[in-house]
């Protein structure tokens, strides 16, 4: 794990990427209370822990060409079975 200035820069970059990814959607829905948080560790554990106080957890999934339907990865599969709140699974566009 990074410490000191490298850790701060790493977290700052992660926050910038997240803000860029969410800014358009957030601006289009100002009434939605969106909580942004960067975290380091297992995605499954971090998202399961976050679900304890959440009204909804949204997770994206990639489409795999040539396969019918959605192919869930380990994180989405775990969340659907163990999350403390409803989960919305959103497929990748195109």
Biopython code that builds the backbone (N, CA, C, O; Angstrom):
import numpy as np
from Bio.PDB.StructureBuilder import StructureBuilder

atoms = [
    (1, "UNK", "N", (0.829, -1.186, 0.000)),
    (1, "UNK", "CA", (0.000, 0.000, 0.000)),
    (1, "UNK", "C", (0.868, 1.242, 0.000)),
    (1, "UNK", "O", (1.938, 1.275, 0.609)),
    (2, "UNK", "N", (0.396, 2.244, -0.682)),
    (2, "UNK", "CA", (1.133, 3.507, -0.742)),
    (2, "UNK", "C", (0.928, 4.304, 0.539)),
    (2, "UNK", "O", (-0.091, 4.177, 1.217)),
    (3, "UNK", "N", (1.923, 5.127, 0.852)),
    (3, "UNK", "CA", (1.824, 5.994, 2.025)),
    (3, "UNK", "C", (2.278, 7.396, 1.654)),
    (3, "UNK", "O", (2.963, 7.588, 0.649)),
    (4, "UNK", "N", (1.896, 8.373, 2.466)),
    (4, "UNK", "CA", (2.365, 9.744, 2.294)),
    (4, "UNK", "C", (1.881, 10.377, 1.003)),
    (4, "UNK", "O", (0.745, 10.175, 0.575)),
    (5, "UNK", "N", (2.770, 11.148, 0.393)),
    (5, "UNK", "CA", (2.430, 11.900, -0.823)),
    (5, "UNK", "C", (2.006, 10.983, -1.982)),
    (5, "UNK", "O", (1.030, 11.310, -2.657)),
    (6, "UNK", "N", (2.681, 9.855, -2.250)),
    (6, "UNK", "CA", (2.210, 8.975, -3.324)),
    (6, "UNK", "C", (0.779, 8.482, -3.096)),
    (6, "UNK", "O", (-0.001, 8.376, -4.042)),
    (7, "UNK", "N", (0.442, 8.184, -1.855)),
    (7, "UNK", "CA", (-0.920, 7.734, -1.550)),
    (7, "UNK", "C", (-1.924, 8.852, -1.795)),
    (7, "UNK", "O", (-3.003, 8.614, -2.338)),
    (8, "UNK", "N", (-1.570, 10.070, -1.397)),
    (8, "UNK", "CA", (-2.469, 11.212, -1.611)),
    (8, "UNK", "C", (-2.696, 11.451, -3.091)),
    (8, "UNK", "O", (-3.828, 11.687, -3.513)),
    (9, "UNK", "N", (-1.635, 11.394, -3.889)),
    (9, "UNK", "CA", (-1.752, 11.601, -5.336)),
    (9, "UNK", "C", (-2.569, 10.484, -5.989)),
    (9, "UNK", "O", (-3.358, 10.740, -6.899)),
    (10, "UNK", "N", (-2.382, 9.264, -5.529)),
    (10, "UNK", "CA", (-3.136, 8.119, -6.050)),
    (10, "UNK", "C", (-4.631, 8.298, -5.767)),
    (10, "UNK", "O", (-5.464, 8.090, -6.649)),
    (11, "UNK", "N", (-4.961, 8.683, -4.540)),
    (11, "UNK", "CA", (-6.366, 8.893, -4.178)),
    (11, "UNK", "C", (-6.955, 10.090, -4.922)),
    (11, "UNK", "O", (-8.113, 10.048, -5.339)),
    (12, "UNK", "N", (-6.173, 11.156, -5.093)),
    (12, "UNK", "CA", (-6.638, 12.327, -5.822)),
    (12, "UNK", "C", (-6.967, 11.950, -7.261)),
    (12, "UNK", "O", (-7.995, 12.372, -7.790)),
    (13, "UNK", "N", (-6.111, 11.165, -7.897)),
    (13, "UNK", "CA", (-6.351, 10.739, -9.283)),
    (13, "UNK", "C", (-7.596, 9.866, -9.370)),
    (13, "UNK", "O", (-8.383, 10.009, -10.305)),
    (14, "UNK", "N", (-7.785, 8.965, -8.411)),
    (14, "UNK", "CA", (-8.978, 8.118, -8.388)),
    (14, "UNK", "C", (-10.241, 8.967, -8.250)),
    (14, "UNK", "O", (-11.242, 8.696, -8.913)),
    (15, "UNK", "N", (-10.204, 9.984, -7.401)),
    (15, "UNK", "CA", (-11.350, 10.870, -7.217)),
    (15, "UNK", "C", (-11.647, 11.655, -8.489)),
    (15, "UNK", "O", (-12.812, 11.872, -8.821)),
    (16, "UNK", "N", (-10.615, 12.082, -9.201)),
    (16, "UNK", "CA", (-10.801, 12.810, -10.462)),
    (16, "UNK", "C", (-11.439, 11.912, -11.522)),
    (16, "UNK", "O", (-12.329, 12.352, -12.250)),
    (17, "UNK", "N", (-10.997, 10.673, -11.612)),
    (17, "UNK", "CA", (-11.575, 9.728, -12.582)),
    (17, "UNK", "C", (-13.039, 9.467, -12.250)),
    (17, "UNK", "O", (-13.886, 9.443, -13.143)),
    (18, "UNK", "N", (-13.336, 9.273, -10.974)),
    (18, "UNK", "CA", (-14.709, 9.029, -10.562)),
    (18, "UNK", "C", (-15.589, 10.237, -10.867)),
    (18, "UNK", "O", (-16.696, 10.084, -11.383)),
    (19, "UNK", "N", (-15.109, 11.421, -10.554)),
    (19, "UNK", "CA", (-15.882, 12.638, -10.809)),
    (19, "UNK", "C", (-16.160, 12.795, -12.298)),
    (19, "UNK", "O", (-17.271, 13.156, -12.685)),
    (20, "UNK", "N", (-15.171, 12.529, -13.126)),
    (20, "UNK", "CA", (-15.343, 12.614, -14.569)),
    (20, "UNK", "C", (-16.400, 11.622, -15.049)),
    (20, "UNK", "O", (-17.216, 11.952, -15.910)),
    (21, "UNK", "N", (-16.387, 10.426, -14.504)),
    (21, "UNK", "CA", (-17.338, 9.392, -14.916)),
    (21, "UNK", "C", (-18.765, 9.697, -14.461)),
    (21, "UNK", "O", (-19.719, 9.319, -15.141)),
    (22, "UNK", "N", (-18.925, 10.370, -13.330)),
    (22, "UNK", "CA", (-20.252, 10.599, -12.760)),
    (22, "UNK", "C", (-20.824, 11.989, -12.995)),
    (22, "UNK", "O", (-22.019, 12.197, -12.785)),
    (23, "UNK", "N", (-20.015, 12.939, -13.420)),
    (23, "UNK", "CA", (-20.456, 14.333, -13.464)),
    (23, "UNK", "C", (-21.666, 14.567, -14.364)),
    (23, "UNK", "O", (-22.581, 15.291, -13.971)),
    (24, "UNK", "N", (-21.698, 13.990, -15.534)),
    (24, "UNK", "CA", (-22.811, 14.206, -16.463)),
    (24, "UNK", "C", (-24.103, 13.611, -15.902)),
    (24, "UNK", "O", (-25.153, 14.253, -15.939)),
    (25, "UNK", "N", (-24.025, 12.390, -15.385)),
    (25, "UNK", "CA", (-25.216, 11.756, -14.815)),
    (25, "UNK", "C", (-25.711, 12.523, -13.591)),
    (25, "UNK", "O", (-26.916, 12.711, -13.424)),
    (26, "UNK", "N", (-24.801, 12.962, -12.743)),
    (26, "UNK", "CA", (-25.189, 13.701, -11.541)),
    (26, "UNK", "C", (-25.830, 15.035, -11.888)),
    (26, "UNK", "O", (-26.802, 15.438, -11.250)),
    (27, "UNK", "N", (-25.301, 15.722, -12.886)),
    (27, "UNK", "CA", (-25.857, 17.013, -13.293)),
    (27, "UNK", "C", (-27.265, 16.860, -13.866)),
    (27, "UNK", "O", (-28.101, 17.751, -13.718)),
    (28, "UNK", "N", (-27.518, 15.740, -14.513)),
    (28, "UNK", "CA", (-28.834, 15.499, -15.098)),
    (28, "UNK", "C", (-29.888, 15.072, -14.097)),
    (28, "UNK", "O", (-31.073, 15.030, -14.429)),
    (29, "UNK", "N", (-29.481, 14.754, -12.874)),
    (29, "UNK", "CA", (-30.413, 14.301, -11.840)),
    (29, "UNK", "C", (-30.063, 14.957, -10.505)),
    (29, "UNK", "O", (-29.609, 14.282, -9.580)),
    (30, "UNK", "N", (-30.273, 16.273, -10.402)),
    (30, "UNK", "CA", (-29.852, 16.996, -9.189)),
    (30, "UNK", "C", (-30.589, 16.569, -7.923)),
    (30, "UNK", "O", (-30.087, 16.819, -6.827)),
    (31, "UNK", "N", (-31.741, 15.946, -8.024)),
    (31, "UNK", "CA", (-32.494, 15.541, -6.843)),
    (31, "UNK", "C", (-31.948, 14.250, -6.228)),
    (31, "UNK", "O", (-32.302, 13.904, -5.101)),
    (32, "UNK", "N", (-31.094, 13.542, -6.954)),
    (32, "UNK", "CA", (-30.522, 12.294, -6.448)),
    (32, "UNK", "C", (-29.352, 12.612, -5.516)),
    (32, "UNK", "O", (-28.437, 13.352, -5.877)),
    (33, "UNK", "N", (-29.399, 12.050, -4.331)),
    (33, "UNK", "CA", (-28.344, 12.255, -3.346)),
    (33, "UNK", "C", (-27.244, 11.233, -3.607)),
    (33, "UNK", "O", (-27.376, 10.065, -3.242)),
    (34, "UNK", "N", (-26.168, 11.673, -4.233)),
    (34, "UNK", "CA", (-25.078, 10.806, -4.648)),
    (34, "UNK", "C", (-23.897, 10.964, -3.706)),
    (34, "UNK", "O", (-23.404, 12.073, -3.499)),
    (35, "UNK", "N", (-23.447, 9.858, -3.139)),
    (35, "UNK", "CA", (-22.298, 9.882, -2.235)),
    (35, "UNK", "C", (-21.107, 9.280, -2.956)),
    (35, "UNK", "O", (-21.147, 8.125, -3.379)),
    (36, "UNK", "N", (-20.052, 10.063, -3.095)),
    (36, "UNK", "CA", (-18.831, 9.600, -3.752)),
    (36, "UNK", "C", (-17.776, 9.321, -2.688)),
    (36, "UNK", "O", (-17.594, 10.090, -1.744)),
    (37, "UNK", "N", (-17.080, 8.183, -2.871)),
    (37, "UNK", "CA", (-16.034, 7.837, -1.915)),
    (37, "UNK", "C", (-15.035, 6.927, -2.613)),
    (37, "UNK", "O", (-15.418, 5.951, -3.258)),
    (38, "UNK", "N", (-13.775, 7.246, -2.484)),
    (38, "UNK", "CA", (-12.761, 6.347, -3.006)),
    (38, "UNK", "C", (-12.299, 5.461, -1.857)),
    (38, "UNK", "O", (-12.290, 5.871, -0.696)),
    (39, "UNK", "N", (-11.918, 4.240, -2.208)),
    (39, "UNK", "CA", (-11.463, 3.296, -1.185)),
    (39, "UNK", "C", (-10.482, 2.325, -1.818)),
    (39, "UNK", "O", (-10.537, 2.051, -3.017)),
    (40, "UNK", "N", (-9.599, 1.820, -1.002)),
    (40, "UNK", "CA", (-8.629, 0.847, -1.473)),
    (40, "UNK", "C", (-8.912, -0.480, -0.795)),
    (40, "UNK", "O", (-9.101, -0.544, 0.420)),
    (41, "UNK", "N", (-8.940, -1.541, -1.596)),
    (41, "UNK", "CA", (-9.179, -2.868, -1.047)),
    (41, "UNK", "C", (-10.036, -3.688, -1.984)),
    (41, "UNK", "O", (-10.211, -3.333, -3.150)),
    (42, "UNK", "N", (-10.565, -4.775, -1.480)),
    (42, "UNK", "CA", (-11.412, -5.679, -2.252)),
    (42, "UNK", "C", (-12.722, -4.978, -2.610)),
    (42, "UNK", "O", (-13.424, -4.485, -1.728)),
    (43, "UNK", "N", (-13.050, -4.932, -3.900)),
    (43, "UNK", "CA", (-14.288, -4.283, -4.340)),
    (43, "UNK", "C", (-15.504, -4.939, -3.691)),
    (43, "UNK", "O", (-16.436, -4.250, -3.275)),
    (44, "UNK", "N", (-15.496, -6.248, -3.606)),
    (44, "UNK", "CA", (-16.631, -6.944, -2.986)),
    (44, "UNK", "C", (-16.819, -6.504, -1.539)),
    (44, "UNK", "O", (-17.938, -6.187, -1.136)),
    (45, "UNK", "N", (-15.757, -6.478, -0.757)),
    (45, "UNK", "CA", (-15.859, -6.123, 0.656)),
    (45, "UNK", "C", (-16.249, -4.656, 0.826)),
    (45, "UNK", "O", (-17.106, -4.335, 1.649)),
    (46, "UNK", "N", (-15.637, -3.777, 0.065)),
    (46, "UNK", "CA", (-15.928, -2.348, 0.189)),
    (46, "UNK", "C", (-17.388, -2.064, -0.167)),
    (46, "UNK", "O", (-18.061, -1.316, 0.542)),
    (47, "UNK", "N", (-17.883, -2.654, -1.258)),
    (47, "UNK", "CA", (-19.260, -2.408, -1.670)),
    (47, "UNK", "C", (-20.269, -3.064, -0.733)),
    (47, "UNK", "O", (-21.323, -2.485, -0.467)),
    (48, "UNK", "N", (-19.973, -4.245, -0.234)),
    (48, "UNK", "CA", (-20.872, -4.870, 0.748)),
    (48, "UNK", "C", (-20.951, -4.032, 2.014)),
    (48, "UNK", "O", (-22.036, -3.843, 2.563)),
    (49, "UNK", "N", (-19.820, -3.530, 2.480)),
    (49, "UNK", "CA", (-19.820, -2.665, 3.666)),
    (49, "UNK", "C", (-20.612, -1.383, 3.408)),
    (49, "UNK", "O", (-21.355, -0.927, 4.277)),
    (50, "UNK", "N", (-20.457, -0.803, 2.222)),
    (50, "UNK", "CA", (-21.167, 0.435, 1.879)),
    (50, "UNK", "C", (-22.672, 0.206, 1.768)),
    (50, "UNK", "O", (-23.456, 1.129, 1.988)),
    (51, "UNK", "N", (-23.073, -1.001, 1.434)),
    (51, "UNK", "CA", (-24.503, -1.284, 1.254)),
    (51, "UNK", "C", (-25.281, -1.226, 2.564)),
    (51, "UNK", "O", (-26.503, -1.085, 2.543)),
    (52, "UNK", "N", (-24.604, -1.331, 3.692)),
    (52, "UNK", "CA", (-25.288, -1.304, 4.991)),
    (52, "UNK", "C", (-26.093, -0.028, 5.200)),
    (52, "UNK", "O", (-27.178, -0.078, 5.780)),
    (53, "UNK", "N", (-25.594, 1.102, 4.746)),
    (53, "UNK", "CA", (-26.309, 2.357, 4.948)),
    (53, "UNK", "C", (-26.886, 2.941, 3.675)),
    (53, "UNK", "O", (-27.278, 4.107, 3.649)),
    (54, "UNK", "N", (-26.942, 2.137, 2.610)),
    (54, "UNK", "CA", (-27.375, 2.667, 1.308)),
    (54, "UNK", "C", (-28.832, 2.325, 1.011)),
    (54, "UNK", "O", (-29.367, 1.335, 1.511)),
    (55, "UNK", "N", (-29.466, 3.164, 0.187)),
    (55, "UNK", "CA", (-30.810, 2.883, -0.315)),
    (55, "UNK", "C", (-30.748, 2.054, -1.596)),
    (55, "UNK", "O", (-31.662, 1.285, -1.894)),
    (56, "UNK", "N", (-29.662, 2.220, -2.348)),
    (56, "UNK", "CA", (-29.491, 1.511, -3.618)),
    (56, "UNK", "C", (-28.010, 1.468, -3.950)),
    (56, "UNK", "O", (-27.290, 2.443, -3.738)),
    (57, "UNK", "N", (-27.561, 0.341, -4.467)),
    (57, "UNK", "CA", (-26.188, 0.196, -4.930)),
    (57, "UNK", "C", (-26.245, -0.092, -6.425)),
    (57, "UNK", "O", (-26.907, -1.037, -6.853)),
    (58, "UNK", "N", (-25.556, 0.715, -7.213)),
    (58, "UNK", "CA", (-25.544, 0.556, -8.662)),
    (58, "UNK", "C", (-24.196, 0.008, -9.080)),
    (58, "UNK", "O", (-23.155, 0.552, -8.712)),
    (59, "UNK", "N", (-24.214, -1.072, -9.850)),
    (59, "UNK", "CA", (-22.987, -1.694, -10.317)),
    (59, "UNK", "C", (-23.097, -1.931, -11.821)),
    (59, "UNK", "O", (-24.134, -2.368, -12.320)),
    (60, "UNK", "N", (-22.018, -1.636, -12.528)),
    (60, "UNK", "CA", (-21.991, -1.841, -13.969)),
    (60, "UNK", "C", (-21.443, -3.207, -14.322)),
    (60, "UNK", "O", (-20.640, -3.776, -13.583)),
    (61, "UNK", "N", (-21.882, -3.733, -15.458)),
    (61, "UNK", "CA", (-21.340, -4.992, -15.972)),
    (61, "UNK", "C", (-21.020, -4.815, -17.447)),
    (61, "UNK", "O", (-21.678, -4.050, -18.151)),
    (62, "UNK", "N", (-20.010, -5.526, -17.903)),
    (62, "UNK", "CA", (-19.611, -5.470, -19.316)),
    (62, "UNK", "C", (-20.379, -6.512, -20.104)),
    (62, "UNK", "O", (-20.698, -7.589, -19.600)),
    (63, "UNK", "N", (-20.668, -6.174, -21.340)),
    (63, "UNK", "CA", (-21.264, -7.152, -22.254)),
    (63, "UNK", "C", (-20.130, -7.910, -22.924)),
    (63, "UNK", "O", (-19.120, -7.324, -23.313)),
    (64, "UNK", "N", (-20.306, -9.195, -23.051)),
    (64, "UNK", "CA", (-19.309, -10.019, -23.728)),
    (64, "UNK", "C", (-19.848, -10.368, -25.104)),
    (64, "UNK", "O", (-20.898, -10.998, -25.224)),
    (65, "UNK", "N", (-19.140, -9.965, -26.129)),
    (65, "UNK", "CA", (-19.598, -10.172, -27.505)),
    (65, "UNK", "C", (-19.795, -11.651, -27.796)),
    (65, "UNK", "O", (-18.978, -12.493, -27.422)),
    (66, "UNK", "N", (-20.897, -11.945, -28.471)),
    (66, "UNK", "CA", (-21.177, -13.316, -28.858)),
    (66, "UNK", "C", (-21.947, -14.111, -27.813)),
    (66, "UNK", "O", (-22.357, -15.240, -28.081)),
    (67, "UNK", "N", (-22.148, -13.555, -26.646)),
    (67, "UNK", "CA", (-22.881, -14.254, -25.590)),
    (67, "UNK", "C", (-24.214, -13.569, -25.357)),
    (67, "UNK", "O", (-24.293, -12.341, -25.349)),
    (68, "UNK", "N", (-25.256, -14.354, -25.169)),
    (68, "UNK", "CA", (-26.583, -13.801, -24.920)),
    (68, "UNK", "C", (-26.691, -13.364, -23.458)),
    (68, "UNK", "O", (-26.150, -14.014, -22.564)),
    (69, "UNK", "N", (-27.392, -12.259, -23.228)),
    (69, "UNK", "CA", (-27.628, -11.801, -21.870)),
    (69, "UNK", "C", (-26.385, -11.211, -21.230)),
    (69, "UNK", "O", (-25.374, -10.974, -21.891)),
    (70, "UNK", "N", (-26.481, -10.981, -19.938)),
    (70, "UNK", "CA", (-25.371, -10.418, -19.186)),
    (70, "UNK", "C", (-24.568, -11.537, -18.541)),
    (70, "UNK", "O", (-25.125, -12.506, -18.026)),
    (71, "UNK", "N", (-23.285, -11.389, -18.577)),
    (71, "UNK", "CA", (-22.400, -12.326, -17.896)),
    (71, "UNK", "C", (-21.859, -11.595, -16.664)),
    (71, "UNK", "O", (-21.004, -10.717, -16.782)),
    (72, "UNK", "N", (-22.359, -11.960, -15.492)),
    (72, "UNK", "CA", (-21.965, -11.267, -14.273)),
    (72, "UNK", "C", (-20.584, -11.707, -13.827)),
    (72, "UNK", "O", (-20.230, -12.884, -13.900)),
    (73, "UNK", "N", (-19.818, -10.739, -13.367)),
    (73, "UNK", "CA", (-18.521, -11.039, -12.789)),
    (73, "UNK", "C", (-18.677, -11.372, -11.317)),
    (73, "UNK", "O", (-19.789, -11.398, -10.790)),
    (74, "UNK", "N", (-17.572, -11.622, -10.668)),
    (74, "UNK", "CA", (-17.593, -12.015, -9.257)),
    (74, "UNK", "C", (-18.171, -10.940, -8.348)),
    (74, "UNK", "O", (-18.904, -11.243, -7.407)),
    (75, "UNK", "N", (-17.839, -9.679, -8.633)),
    (75, "UNK", "CA", (-18.316, -8.594, -7.764)),
    (75, "UNK", "C", (-19.836, -8.462, -7.869)),
    (75, "UNK", "O", (-20.528, -8.455, -6.851)),
    (76, "UNK", "N", (-20.359, -8.356, -9.098)),
    (76, "UNK", "CA", (-21.810, -8.209, -9.277)),
    (76, "UNK", "C", (-22.553, -9.420, -8.711)),
    (76, "UNK", "O", (-23.589, -9.261, -8.065)),
    (77, "UNK", "N", (-22.045, -10.606, -8.942)),
    (77, "UNK", "CA", (-22.679, -11.820, -8.437)),
    (77, "UNK", "C", (-22.738, -11.814, -6.905)),
    (77, "UNK", "O", (-23.776, -12.125, -6.320)),
    (78, "UNK", "N", (-21.636, -11.464, -6.267)),
    (78, "UNK", "CA", (-21.593, -11.398, -4.807)),
    (78, "UNK", "C", (-22.592, -10.372, -4.284)),
    (78, "UNK", "O", (-23.315, -10.642, -3.325)),
    (79, "UNK", "N", (-22.635, -9.198, -4.908)),
    (79, "UNK", "CA", (-23.539, -8.146, -4.444)),
    (79, "UNK", "C", (-24.993, -8.565, -4.560)),
    (79, "UNK", "O", (-25.786, -8.297, -3.657)),
    (80, "UNK", "N", (-25.357, -9.221, -5.658)),
    (80, "UNK", "CA", (-26.747, -9.647, -5.832)),
    (80, "UNK", "C", (-27.178, -10.641, -4.753)),
    (80, "UNK", "O", (-28.355, -10.694, -4.394)),
    (81, "UNK", "N", (-26.247, -11.416, -4.244)),
    (81, "UNK", "CA", (-26.594, -12.434, -3.257)),
    (81, "UNK", "C", (-26.419, -11.993, -1.807)),
    (81, "UNK", "O", (-27.036, -12.576, -0.915)),
    (82, "UNK", "N", (-25.597, -10.982, -1.551)),
    (82, "UNK", "CA", (-25.263, -10.663, -0.164)),
    (82, "UNK", "C", (-25.442, -9.192, 0.227)),
    (82, "UNK", "O", (-25.169, -8.835, 1.373)),
    (83, "UNK", "N", (-25.880, -8.354, -0.668)),
    (83, "UNK", "CA", (-25.990, -6.923, -0.403)),
    (83, "UNK", "C", (-27.098, -6.632, 0.610)),
    (83, "UNK", "O", (-28.115, -7.324, 0.646)),
    (84, "UNK", "N", (-26.888, -5.603, 1.431)),
    (84, "UNK", "CA", (-27.866, -5.217, 2.445)),
    (84, "UNK", "C", (-28.930, -4.268, 1.900)),
    (84, "UNK", "O", (-29.832, -3.866, 2.636)),
    (85, "UNK", "N", (-28.838, -3.904, 0.618)),
    (85, "UNK", "CA", (-29.804, -3.001, 0.000)),
    (85, "UNK", "C", (-30.084, -3.499, -1.421)),
    (85, "UNK", "O", (-29.398, -4.401, -1.901)),
    (86, "UNK", "N", (-31.081, -2.924, -2.097)),
    (86, "UNK", "CA", (-31.323, -3.302, -3.489)),
    (86, "UNK", "C", (-30.106, -2.987, -4.364)),
    (86, "UNK", "O", (-29.364, -2.043, -4.095)),
    (87, "UNK", "N", (-29.915, -3.782, -5.402)),
    (87, "UNK", "CA", (-28.799, -3.617, -6.324)),
    (87, "UNK", "C", (-29.347, -3.421, -7.736)),
    (87, "UNK", "O", (-30.187, -4.195, -8.194)),
    (88, "UNK", "N", (-28.870, -2.384, -8.421)),
    (88, "UNK", "CA", (-29.208, -2.168, -9.826)),
    (88, "UNK", "C", (-27.985, -2.559, -10.653)),
    (88, "UNK", "O", (-26.895, -2.021, -10.461)),
    (89, "UNK", "N", (-28.182, -3.507, -11.579)),
    (89, "UNK", "CA", (-27.106, -3.948, -12.453)),
    (89, "UNK", "C", (-27.308, -3.262, -13.798)),
    (89, "UNK", "O", (-28.320, -3.471, -14.467)),
    (90, "UNK", "N", (-26.337, -2.441, -14.186)),
    (90, "UNK", "CA", (-26.447, -1.629, -15.403)),
    (90, "UNK", "C", (-25.434, -2.122, -16.420)),
    (90, "UNK", "O", (-24.230, -2.089, -16.166)),
    (91, "UNK", "N", (-25.923, -2.587, -17.592)),
    (91, "UNK", "CA", (-24.997, -3.077, -18.612)),
    (91, "UNK", "C", (-24.240, -1.949, -19.306)),
    (91, "UNK", "O", (-24.705, -0.811, -19.370)),
    (92, "UNK", "N", (-23.077, -2.291, -19.816)),
    (92, "UNK", "CA", (-22.258, -1.365, -20.596)),
    (92, "UNK", "C", (-23.022, -0.995, -21.863)),
    (92, "UNK", "O", (-23.702, -1.839, -22.447)),
    (93, "UNK", "N", (-22.915, 0.244, -22.286)),
    (93, "UNK", "CA", (-23.569, 0.685, -23.514)),
    (93, "UNK", "C", (-22.848, 0.124, -24.733)),
    (93, "UNK", "O", (-21.635, -0.086, -24.735)),
    (94, "UNK", "N", (-23.657, -0.112, -25.779)),
    (94, "UNK", "CA", (-23.093, -0.514, -27.074)),
    (94, "UNK", "C", (-22.559, -1.848, -27.030)),
    (94, "UNK", "O", (-22.047, -2.341, -28.035)),
]
sb = StructureBuilder()
sb.init_structure("model")
sb.init_model(0)
sb.init_chain("A")
sb.init_seg("    ")
for serial, (resi, resn, name, xyz) in enumerate(atoms, 1):
    if name == "N":
        sb.init_residue(resn, " ", resi, " ")
    sb.init_atom(name, np.array(xyz, "f"), 0.0, 1.0, " ", f" {name:<3s}", serial, name[0])
structure = sb.get_structure()
